[in-house]
Amino acid sequence: MGAIEKFLEGQDNEMKETLSRKVATKVFPVIDLGRCNRCQGCIEIAPEVFRYNKETGYIEVIDLQKYPEDKVNEAIKYCPEDCISWDE
């Protein structure tokens, strides 16, 4: 039995369903490029998540299996154009 199964064993059904949905659903950051002013603040905060594409002139989200929630939330908080959000 894996660690997740052991953890779920002690949880009620509602908690099990909630956790199962979160594990099954990949959430990822997105950038509204129409609102982005390319200040690169998100890159300073989370260079492991965001990068500047010199060819297109836009900020991109790096494809990761799991995104560091704290770093992305910090980038969202300090984005001057409020153009970063979470999506499924």
C-alpha positions in Angstrom: 0.0 0.0 0.0 1.4 3.4 -1.0 1.6 6.5 1.0 -1.5 8.1 -0.6 -3.6 5.0 0.1 -2.4 4.9 3.7 -3.3 8.6 4.1 -6.7 8.2 2.5 -7.5 5.2 4.7 -8.0 7.5 7.7 -10.1 10.1 5.9 -13.9 10.4 5.6 -15.6 9.9 2.2 -16.0 13.6 1.4 -12.3 14.2 2.0 -11.4 11.1 -0.1 -13.5 12.4 -3.0 -12.0 15.9 -2.8 -8.4 14.6 -2.7 -9.1 12.2 -5.5 -10.4 15.0 -7.7 -7.4 17.2 -6.9 -4.9 14.4 -7.7 -6.8 13.6 -11.0 -7.1 17.2 -12.1 -3.9 18.9 -13.2 -3.9 22.6 -12.4 -1.5 24.9 -14.1 -0.8 28.7 -14.4 -1.9 30.6 -17.4 -1.0 34.1 -18.6 -3.5 36.4 -20.4 -1.1 37.6 -23.1 -3.5 40.4 -24.0 -3.1 42.0 -20.6 0.6 41.1 -19.9 3.0 44.0 -20.2 6.0 41.7 -20.2 7.5 43.2 -17.1 9.1 39.8 -16.3 8.2 40.0 -12.6 6.9 36.5 -12.7 10.2 35.3 -14.1 12.0 36.9 -11.2 9.7 35.3 -8.7 9.4 31.9 -10.3 12.0 31.2 -13.0 11.3 27.5 -12.8 7.7 28.2 -14.0 7.9 31.2 -16.3 10.3 32.2 -19.1 10.6 34.9 -21.8 10.5 33.7 -25.4 12.7 36.0 -27.4 11.3 34.8 -30.7 7.6 35.6 -29.9 8.3 38.4 -27.3 5.9 36.8 -24.8 6.2 35.3 -21.4 5.5 31.5 -21.4 4.6 28.9 -18.8 7.1 26.1 -18.7 5.4 22.7 -19.0 5.9 20.9 -15.6 4.3 17.8 -14.0 3.5 19.9 -10.9 3.8 23.6 -10.3 5.1 25.1 -7.1 1.9 26.5 -5.7 3.6 29.0 -3.4 5.7 30.5 -6.1 2.9 30.7 -8.7 0.6 32.3 -6.0 3.3 34.9 -5.3 3.7 35.7 -9.0 -0.1 36.1 -9.2 -0.2 38.3 -6.2 2.5 40.7 -7.5 1.6 40.8 -11.2 0.9 44.5 -12.0 -1.5 43.6 -14.8 -3.3 40.8 -12.9 -2.9 38.5 -15.9 -1.7 35.3 -14.3 -4.3 32.7 -13.0 -4.7 29.0 -12.3 -6.6 26.8 -14.8 -7.5 23.1 -15.1 
